[in-house]
Amino acid sequence: MTDHQAASTLRAMDHILILTHRRPDGDTIGCASALCLALRQMGKTAWVFPNEDAHGLFTPYFEEVLAPATFSPKAIVAVDVAAQGMLTDSAAAWKDAIDLCIDHHGSNNGYAKETCVDLSCAACGELIYRILLELGVTITDRIAMLLYMAVATDTGCFVYSNTTPETHRIAAALMERNFDAQWVNKRHFRMKSLIRMKVESRLIQEMDLEDQGSLVFAYVTLDLIRDLQATEEDLEDISSFIGQLEGVLHAVTIRELSPGTCKISLRTDETILNASHVCALLGGGGHPAAAGCTISATPKEARTQMLAAIRKVQHG
């Protein structure tokens, strides 16, 4: 589905509920809230479904958009959600009733009745921005702030390899609105809690290196979380940290969710190793340079499985 077709589909909807993915990031939250406000501007009833995984870092972006328990939708839209399994447990009731999915993941499996996916977008926020232009809505200061946050967080403040000239053009257009971009940048990229710094220190102390230091495994275990009393806010985007080590091309962050269950985040040099292909071998997916999966294993077992999957992709 093209941007124009997605806009036409949205025009035909009303009483819309917008879904985000589990363990949400700035992209899914910014897209959902911006789309909600834009649809309301068109005179439609729209709400964002509350996400039980969202932590305090994202609270300001949900202002006045969270659906009341009494809301009964007639249309369901998912943003930045590549598969039904990425929905929160509380949203599971809607997984087979999604009318439109707007996304930028190559691993999107087409679960919605209609799908608008653009793999060239660094963030789903870029695609939402284009669709809002098709809808003819006014990009208000608040909508601009939400979409800027979506794009900035999915590009690591425009330093990840997914950043394109179009990413910068859209960010520049959004920054022309009267919102405080520096507030967003400082909030997400220039402030760390003391606990977060201690988490990073433990990751460095306990990491494993392979391939002469070009492949690194880092472990966010339940013991680490308990020892440091780390919250979800302290662990926000932790998967991007270990790849900053000089000489590292591929970084695997293994997050222990519960005993015997681990979430894997893989960041790679996509010209050498396709992260999505690796994670697909373990039931996940994502982008060529950033992908993930969830597997039933201890952290050390997860390391073994991930290394085997990496070798399989490396050797064809």
C-alpha positions as CSV (number, residue, x, y, z in Angstrom):
1,M,0.0,0.0,0.0
2,T,1.3,3.5,-0.9
3,D,1.3,6.6,1.3
4,H,-1.7,7.8,-0.7
5,Q,-3.6,4.6,-0.3
6,A,-2.8,4.5,3.5
7,A,-4.1,8.0,3.8
8,S,-7.3,7.1,1.9
9,T,-7.8,4.1,4.3
10,L,-7.4,6.4,7.3
11,R,-9.8,8.9,5.9
12,A,-12.5,6.2,5.7
13,M,-12.0,5.2,9.4
14,D,-13.4,6.6,12.6
15,H,-13.4,5.5,16.3
16,I,-9.8,4.4,15.8
17,L,-7.6,2.6,18.3
18,I,-3.8,2.8,17.7
19,L,-1.5,0.0,18.9
20,T,2.2,0.1,19.8
21,H,4.7,-2.8,20.3
22,R,5.9,-4.4,23.5
23,R,8.9,-2.9,25.3
24,P,8.1,0.3,23.3
25,D,10.7,2.7,21.9
26,G,10.4,6.3,20.9
27,D,9.5,5.4,17.3
28,T,6.3,3.4,18.1
29,I,5.2,5.9,20.8
30,G,5.9,9.0,18.8
31,C,4.2,7.6,15.7
32,A,1.1,6.5,17.7
33,S,0.6,9.8,19.5
34,A,1.3,11.9,16.4
35,L,-1.1,9.9,14.3
36,C,-3.8,10.1,17.1
37,L,-3.5,13.9,17.2
38,A,-3.6,14.2,13.4
39,L,-6.7,12.1,13.2
40,R,-8.4,14.1,15.9
41,Q,-7.5,17.2,13.9
42,M,-9.6,15.7,11.0
43,G,-12.6,15.4,13.4
44,K,-12.2,11.7,14.1
45,T,-12.3,9.9,17.4
46,A,-8.9,8.4,18.0
47,W,-7.0,7.0,21.0
48,V,-3.7,5.2,21.7
49,F,-4.1,1.9,23.5
50,P,-2.2,2.0,26.8
51,N,1.1,0.1,26.8
52,E,1.9,-1.5,30.1
53,D,5.6,-1.8,29.1
54,A,6.1,2.0,28.7
55,H,8.2,3.6,31.4
56,G,8.5,7.2,32.7
57,L,10.8,8.4,30.0
58,F,7.9,8.3,27.6
59,T,5.2,9.7,29.9
60,P,5.2,13.2,28.4
61,Y,4.4,11.8,24.9
62,F,1.2,10.1,26.0
63,E,-0.5,13.3,27.3
64,E,-4.2,13.2,26.6
65,V,-4.0,10.4,24.0
66,L,-4.4,7.2,26.1
67,A,-7.7,5.4,25.5
68,P,-10.1,5.1,28.4
69,A,-11.2,1.6,29.4
70,T,-14.7,2.3,28.1
71,F,-13.6,3.1,24.5
72,S,-15.0,0.7,21.9
73,P,-13.1,1.0,18.6
74,K,-14.4,0.4,15.1
75,A,-11.0,0.4,13.5
76,I,-7.6,-0.8,14.6
77,V,-4.2,0.6,13.4
78,A,-0.8,-0.7,14.4
79,V,2.4,1.5,14.0
80,D,5.9,0.2,14.0
81,V,4.7,-3.3,14.8
82,A,6.3,-5.9,12.5
83,A,4.4,-9.0,13.8
84,Q,1.5,-9.9,16.0
85,G,3.9,-11.3,18.5
86,M,5.3,-7.9,19.1
87,L,2.0,-6.7,20.6
88,T,1.7,-6.3,24.4
89,D,-0.2,-9.0,26.3
90,S,-3.0,-6.5,27.0
91,A,-3.4,-5.8,23.2
92,A,-3.6,-9.5,22.3
93,A,-7.4,-9.3,22.0
94,W,-6.9,-7.0,18.9
95,K,-4.2,-9.0,17.1
96,D,-6.6,-10.6,14.6
97,A,-8.6,-7.4,14.0
98,I,-5.9,-5.0,12.9
99,D,-7.2,-3.1,9.8
100,L,-4.0,-1.2,8.9
101,C,-0.4,-1.6,9.8
102,I,2.1,1.2,9.1
103,D,5.7,0.0,9.5
104,H,9.3,0.1,8.2
105,H,10.5,-3.3,9.1
106,G,11.5,-5.7,6.3
107,S,10.4,-8.6,8.5
108,N,6.8,-7.4,8.6
109,N,4.7,-10.5,7.9
110,G,1.6,-8.9,6.5
111,Y,-0.6,-9.8,9.5
112,A,-3.0,-6.8,9.1
113,K,-5.8,-6.5,6.6
114,E,-3.9,-3.7,4.9
115,T,-0.2,-2.9,5.2
116,C,1.9,0.1,4.4
117,V,5.6,-0.7,4.7
118,D,8.6,1.3,3.5
119,L,11.9,-0.3,4.2
120,S,13.8,2.8,3.1
121,C,12.6,4.7,6.1
122,A,15.1,4.9,9.0
123,A,12.1,5.2,11.3
124,C,8.4,4.6,11.1
125,G,8.1,8.3,12.0
126,E,9.3,9.2,8.5
127,L,6.5,7.2,6.9
128,I,3.9,8.6,9.3
129,Y,5.1,12.1,8.4
130,R,4.6,11.5,4.7
131,I,1.1,10.0,5.3
132,L,0.1,13.1,7.4
133,L,1.2,15.3,4.4
134,E,-1.1,13.1,2.2
135,L,-3.9,13.6,4.7
136,G,-3.4,17.4,4.5
137,V,-3.3,17.9,8.3
138,T,-1.4,20.7,9.9
139,I,1.9,19.5,11.4
140,T,1.4,21.3,14.7
141,D,4.3,21.9,17.2
142,R,3.3,18.9,19.2
143,I,3.0,16.6,16.2
144,A,6.3,17.8,15.0
145,M,7.9,17.1,18.4
146,L,6.5,13.6,18.5
147,L,7.7,12.7,15.0
148,Y,11.1,14.2,15.6
149,M,11.4,12.1,18.8
150,A,10.4,9.0,16.8
151,V,13.0,9.6,14.1
152,A,15.8,10.8,16.4
153,T,15.5,7.8,18.7
154,D,15.4,5.2,15.9
155,T,18.5,6.7,14.3
156,G,20.5,7.2,17.6
157,C,20.2,11.0,17.1
158,F,21.1,10.6,13.4
159,V,24.3,8.6,13.8
160,Y,23.1,5.0,12.9
161,S,23.7,3.6,9.5
162,N,20.0,3.7,8.7
163,T,20.1,7.5,8.6
164,T,19.6,8.9,5.0
165,P,19.5,12.3,3.4
166,E,15.7,12.0,3.5
167,T,15.9,11.4,7.3
168,H,17.7,14.7,7.7
169,R,15.3,16.5,5.4
170,I,12.3,15.3,7.4
171,A,14.0,16.2,10.7
172,A,14.8,19.6,9.4
173,A,11.2,20.2,8.3
174,L,9.9,19.1,11.7
175,M,12.5,21.4,13.5
176,E,11.0,24.4,11.6
177,R,8.0,24.1,13.9
178,N,8.2,25.8,17.3
179,F,9.1,22.9,19.6
180,D,12.2,22.4,21.7
181,A,14.3,19.9,19.8
182,Q,17.1,20.3,22.3
183,W,14.8,19.2,25.1
184,V,14.2,16.0,23.2
185,N,17.8,15.4,22.4
186,K,19.0,16.0,26.0
187,R,16.2,13.8,27.4
188,H,17.1,10.8,25.2
189,F,20.8,11.2,24.3
190,R,22.6,13.4,26.9
191,M,21.3,12.3,30.3
192,K,22.0,9.0,32.1
193,S,21.1,8.0,35.6
194,L,23.9,6.8,38.0
195,I,22.4,3.3,37.9
196,R,22.6,3.4,34.0
197,M,26.3,4.2,34.2
198,K,26.8,1.3,36.7
199,V,24.9,-1.0,34.3
200,E,27.2,0.0,31.5
201,S,30.2,-0.6,33.7
202,R,29.0,-4.2,34.5
203,L,28.4,-4.9,30.8
204,I,31.9,-4.0,30.0
205,Q,33.3,-6.1,32.9
206,E,31.3,-9.2,31.9
207,M,31.2,-9.1,28.1
208,D,32.6,-11.8,25.9
209,L,34.6,-11.1,22.7
210,E,34.9,-13.2,19.6
211,D,36.6,-12.9,16.2
212,Q,39.5,-10.8,17.5
213,G,37.2,-8.4,19.2
214,S,34.9,-7.6,16.3
215,L,32.0,-9.6,17.8
216,V,30.9,-8.9,21.3
217,F,28.3,-10.5,23.6
218,A,26.9,-8.5,26.6
219,Y,24.6,-9.8,29.3
220,V,21.8,-7.9,31.1
221,T,21.0,-10.7,33.6
222,L,18.4,-10.8,36.3
223,D,21.2,-10.8,38.8
224,L,22.6,-7.6,37.3
225,I,19.2,-5.9,37.4
226,R,18.6,-7.0,41.0
227,D,22.1,-6.1,42.2
228,L,21.9,-2.5,40.7
229,Q,18.1,-2.1,41.3
230,A,17.9,-1.1,37.6
231,T,14.5,0.0,36.2
232,E,13.3,-0.2,32.6
233,E,14.1,3.5,32.2
234,D,17.7,2.7,33.3
235,L,17.9,0.0,30.6
236,E,16.4,2.1,27.7
237,D,18.2,1.4,24.4
238,I,20.9,-0.5,26.3
239,S,21.5,-2.6,23.1
240,S,23.1,0.3,21.4
241,F,25.8,0.7,24.1
242,I,28.2,-2.1,23.7
243,G,28.6,-1.6,19.9
244,Q,30.4,1.7,20.7
245,L,33.5,-0.3,21.7
246,E,36.3,0.4,19.2
247,G,36.8,-2.5,16.8
248,V,33.4,-4.0,17.3
249,L,31.5,-4.7,14.1
250,H,28.7,-6.8,15.5
251,A,27.2,-6.6,19.0
252,V,24.8,-9.0,20.7
253,T,23.0,-7.9,23.9
254,I,21.3,-10.7,25.8
255,R,18.6,-9.5,28.2
256,E,17.3,-12.1,30.6
257,L,13.6,-11.5,30.9
258,S,12.8,-14.3,33.3
259,P,14.6,-17.6,34.2
260,G,15.0,-19.5,30.9
261,T,13.8,-16.6,28.7
262,C,16.1,-14.1,26.9
263,K,15.5,-11.2,24.6
264,I,18.3,-10.8,22.0
265,S,19.2,-7.5,20.4
266,L,21.7,-7.8,17.5
267,R,23.5,-4.8,15.9
268,T,25.7,-5.4,13.0
269,D,27.7,-3.9,10.1
270,E,25.0,-4.7,7.6
271,T,27.5,-4.8,4.7
272,I,29.2,-7.8,6.4
273,L,26.4,-9.5,8.3
274,N,22.6,-9.1,7.9
275,A,21.1,-8.9,11.5
276,S,17.6,-9.7,10.3
277,H,18.7,-12.9,8.6
278,V,20.5,-14.0,11.8
279,C,17.5,-13.4,14.1
280,A,15.1,-14.9,11.6
281,L,16.8,-18.3,12.3
282,L,15.6,-18.0,15.9
283,G,12.1,-16.8,15.2
284,G,12.8,-13.0,15.1
285,G,13.5,-10.3,12.6
286,G,14.1,-6.6,12.0
287,H,16.4,-4.6,9.8
288,P,19.7,-5.5,8.1
289,A,21.7,-3.6,10.8
290,A,19.4,-4.1,13.8
291,A,17.2,-7.0,14.7
292,G,16.1,-9.1,17.6
293,C,14.4,-12.2,18.8
294,T,13.2,-13.9,22.0
295,I,14.3,-17.4,22.8
296,S,13.8,-19.9,25.6
297,A,17.3,-20.3,27.1
298,T,19.7,-19.1,29.8
299,P,22.0,-16.2,28.9
300,K,24.9,-18.6,28.2
301,E,22.7,-20.9,26.1
302,A,21.4,-17.9,24.2
303,R,25.0,-16.9,23.5
304,T,25.6,-20.4,22.0
305,Q,22.5,-20.3,19.9
306,M,23.3,-16.7,18.6
307,L,26.8,-17.6,17.8
308,A,25.6,-20.6,15.8
309,A,23.1,-18.5,13.9
310,I,25.7,-15.9,13.2
311,R,28.1,-18.5,11.8
312,K,25.4,-20.0,9.7
313,V,24.6,-16.7,8.0
314,Q,28.3,-15.8,7.7
315,H,29.0,-19.1,5.9
316,G,25.9,-19.0,3.7
